[in-house]
């Protein structure tokens, strides 16, 4: 075989190998993107459930404050619960919007940025949904007692709300302190565990899928 024929044969072989690698990478990307969608599915249904919960809070809360216009503590309790229900719906919708914006045909680096944006939105949504409970239990309790027995706890047991407010402030302060303490650079393992815990299993699994695709493309 002459040199030119040998070069031509090598070029053909290289082209076939390159085409084979492209097909393998494409097949892997398709499998991994299917996995990515499956890994994010629990997060999707979790946000749907959050929005349904928001509606279940919103409907009775609006009825409650509308029927207590003359008793301002009860009116305020109903408005707070109403606002919380709206916040649950809005934050759940924002997270679903970020999920919908993910372009599964985009390059890995773009997908990683989109997933990071979804992660930030989800964490903020969790903060909005969780932190208010340091205080939210008080208007819920007041509304339930008033609806069930007609008793106004703000008039009969005002000390509950005084102590409850103190506990809520201390609880928020303790949460803030622990958050910053756990993120200290001297505790990297704890910081990572906390971050993964806040982000949730679905997002952690989705990130692992993207890491697999990125590692394969590098190879």
C-alpha positions as CSV (number, residue, x, y, z in Angstrom):
1,X,0.0,0.0,0.0
2,X,1.4,3.4,-1.0
3,X,1.8,6.3,1.4
4,X,-1.2,8.2,-0.1
5,X,-3.4,5.2,0.2
6,X,-2.3,4.7,3.8
7,X,-3.1,8.3,4.6
8,X,-6.4,8.1,3.0
9,X,-7.2,4.9,4.9
10,X,-6.3,6.5,8.2
11,X,-8.5,9.6,7.4
12,X,-11.4,7.3,6.6
13,X,-10.8,5.4,9.9
14,X,-10.5,8.7,11.9
15,X,-13.8,9.9,10.3
16,X,-15.5,6.7,11.2
17,X,-14.2,6.8,14.8
18,X,-15.3,10.4,15.1
19,X,-18.7,9.7,13.8
20,X,-19.0,6.7,16.1
21,X,-18.0,8.9,19.1
22,X,-20.5,11.5,18.1
23,X,-23.3,8.9,17.9
24,X,-22.3,7.4,21.3
25,X,-22.2,10.8,22.9
26,X,-25.6,11.7,21.4
27,X,-27.1,8.4,22.6
28,X,-25.6,9.0,26.1
29,X,-27.0,12.6,26.2
30,X,-30.4,11.3,25.2
31,X,-30.4,8.7,28.0
32,X,-29.0,11.1,30.5
33,X,-31.5,13.8,29.6
34,X,-34.3,11.3,30.1
35,X,-32.8,10.5,33.5
36,X,-32.6,14.3,34.2
37,X,-36.3,14.7,33.5
38,X,-37.1,11.7,35.8
39,X,-34.9,13.0,38.6
40,X,-36.7,16.4,38.5
41,X,-40.2,14.8,38.4
42,X,-40.6,14.6,42.3
43,X,-39.6,18.3,42.5
44,X,-42.3,19.1,40.0
45,X,-45.0,17.3,41.9
46,X,-43.7,18.8,45.2
47,X,-44.3,22.3,43.8
48,X,-47.7,21.3,42.5
49,X,-48.6,20.1,46.0
50,X,-47.3,23.3,47.5
51,X,-49.5,25.4,45.2
52,X,-52.5,23.2,46.0
53,X,-51.7,23.7,49.7
54,X,-51.5,27.5,49.1
55,X,-55.0,27.4,47.5
56,X,-56.3,25.4,50.5
57,X,-54.9,28.0,52.9
58,X,-56.0,31.0,50.7
59,X,-59.7,30.1,50.3
60,X,-60.7,29.7,54.0
61,X,-58.3,32.5,55.1
62,X,-60.0,35.0,52.7
63,X,-63.4,33.9,54.1
64,X,-62.2,34.2,57.7
65,X,-60.8,37.8,57.5
66,X,-63.9,38.9,55.5
67,X,-66.1,37.8,58.3
68,X,-64.0,39.4,61.0
69,X,-63.7,43.0,59.7
70,X,-64.6,44.5,63.1
71,X,-62.1,42.5,65.2
72,X,-58.7,43.7,63.9
73,X,-56.5,41.0,65.5
74,X,-58.7,38.3,63.8
75,X,-58.7,40.4,60.6
76,X,-54.9,40.6,60.7
77,X,-54.6,36.9,61.3
78,X,-56.8,36.1,58.3
79,X,-54.9,38.5,56.1
80,X,-51.5,37.0,57.2
81,X,-52.8,33.5,56.3
82,X,-54.2,34.8,53.0
83,X,-50.8,36.3,52.2
84,X,-49.1,33.1,53.1
85,X,-51.3,31.1,50.8
86,X,-50.6,33.5,48.0
87,X,-46.8,33.3,48.7
88,X,-47.0,29.5,48.5
89,X,-48.7,29.7,45.1
90,X,-46.3,32.3,43.7
91,X,-43.1,30.6,44.9
92,X,-44.3,27.2,43.7
93,X,-45.1,28.8,40.3
94,X,-41.7,30.4,40.1
95,X,-40.0,27.1,40.7
96,X,-42.1,25.4,38.1
97,X,-41.3,28.2,35.7
98,X,-37.6,27.6,36.2
99,X,-38.1,23.9,35.5
100,X,-40.0,24.7,32.3
101,X,-37.2,27.0,31.2
102,X,-34.7,24.2,31.2
103,X,-33.6,23.5,27.6
104,X,-32.7,19.8,27.5
105,X,-31.1,20.2,24.1
106,X,-28.7,22.9,25.3
107,X,-24.9,22.3,26.0
108,X,-24.0,20.9,29.4
109,X,-22.6,24.2,30.7
110,X,-25.9,25.9,29.8
111,X,-27.9,23.2,31.6
112,X,-25.7,23.6,34.6
113,X,-26.5,27.3,34.8
114,X,-30.2,26.6,34.3
115,X,-30.1,24.0,37.1
116,X,-28.2,26.4,39.4
117,X,-30.9,29.0,38.7
118,X,-33.6,26.4,39.5
119,X,-31.7,25.5,42.7
120,X,-31.6,29.1,43.9
121,X,-35.3,29.6,43.2
122,X,-36.2,26.4,45.0
123,X,-34.2,27.3,48.0
124,X,-35.7,30.7,48.2
125,X,-39.2,29.1,47.8
126,X,-38.4,26.8,50.7
127,X,-37.3,29.7,52.9
128,X,-40.5,31.6,52.1
129,X,-42.6,28.4,52.9
130,X,-40.7,27.4,56.0
131,X,-39.4,30.3,58.0
132,X,-42.8,32.0,58.6
133,X,-43.8,29.0,60.7
134,X,-41.9,30.5,63.6
135,X,-44.9,32.9,63.8
136,X,-47.5,31.4,61.5
137,X,-48.8,28.9,64.1
138,X,-50.3,31.8,66.1
139,X,-52.7,33.2,63.5
140,X,-53.6,29.6,62.5
141,X,-54.4,28.7,66.1
142,X,-56.3,31.9,66.6
143,X,-58.3,31.3,63.4
144,X,-59.1,27.7,64.2
145,X,-60.2,28.4,67.8
146,X,-62.4,31.4,66.6
147,X,-64.0,29.4,63.8
148,X,-64.6,26.3,66.0
149,X,-65.6,27.8,69.3
150,X,-66.1,31.5,68.7
151,X,-63.4,32.4,71.3
152,X,-61.1,35.3,70.6
153,X,-57.7,34.2,71.9
154,X,-56.3,37.7,71.5
155,X,-58.8,38.8,74.2
156,X,-58.9,35.8,76.5
157,X,-55.2,34.6,76.4
158,X,-53.1,37.5,75.0
159,X,-50.0,36.1,76.7
160,X,-49.9,33.3,74.2
161,X,-49.1,35.7,71.5
162,X,-46.6,37.7,73.5
163,X,-44.6,34.5,74.4
164,X,-45.2,33.2,70.9
165,X,-43.7,36.3,69.3
166,X,-40.6,36.1,71.6
167,X,-40.2,32.4,70.7
168,X,-40.5,33.3,67.0
169,X,-37.8,36.0,67.2
170,X,-35.5,33.7,69.1
171,X,-36.1,30.9,66.6
172,X,-35.4,33.1,63.6
173,X,-32.2,34.3,65.3
174,X,-31.1,30.7,66.1
175,X,-31.9,29.7,62.5
176,X,-29.8,32.6,61.1
177,X,-26.9,31.8,63.5
178,X,-26.9,28.1,62.6
179,X,-27.0,28.8,58.9
180,X,-23.9,31.0,59.1
181,X,-22.2,28.7,61.6
182,X,-22.7,25.7,59.3
183,X,-21.3,27.5,56.3
184,X,-18.0,28.3,57.9
185,X,-15.1,27.4,55.6
186,X,-13.7,25.4,58.5
187,X,-16.6,23.0,58.2
188,X,-16.8,22.2,54.5
189,X,-18.4,18.7,55.0
190,X,-21.2,20.2,57.1
191,X,-21.7,23.1,54.7
192,X,-22.0,20.7,51.8
193,X,-24.4,18.4,53.7
194,X,-26.6,21.4,54.7
195,X,-26.6,22.8,51.1
196,X,-27.5,19.4,49.7
197,X,-30.2,19.0,52.3
198,X,-31.7,22.4,51.6
199,X,-31.6,21.8,47.8
200,X,-33.4,18.5,48.0
201,X,-32.7,15.0,46.6
202,X,-34.2,15.7,43.2
203,X,-31.8,18.6,42.4
204,X,-28.9,16.8,43.8
205,X,-29.6,13.7,41.6
206,X,-30.1,16.0,38.6
207,X,-26.7,17.6,39.2
208,X,-25.1,14.2,39.4
209,X,-26.6,13.3,35.9
210,X,-25.1,16.5,34.4
211,X,-21.8,15.8,36.0
212,X,-21.8,12.4,34.3
213,X,-22.5,13.9,30.9
214,X,-19.7,16.6,31.4
215,X,-17.2,13.9,32.4
216,X,-18.0,11.8,29.4
217,X,-17.6,14.8,27.0
218,X,-14.2,15.6,28.5
219,X,-13.1,12.0,27.9
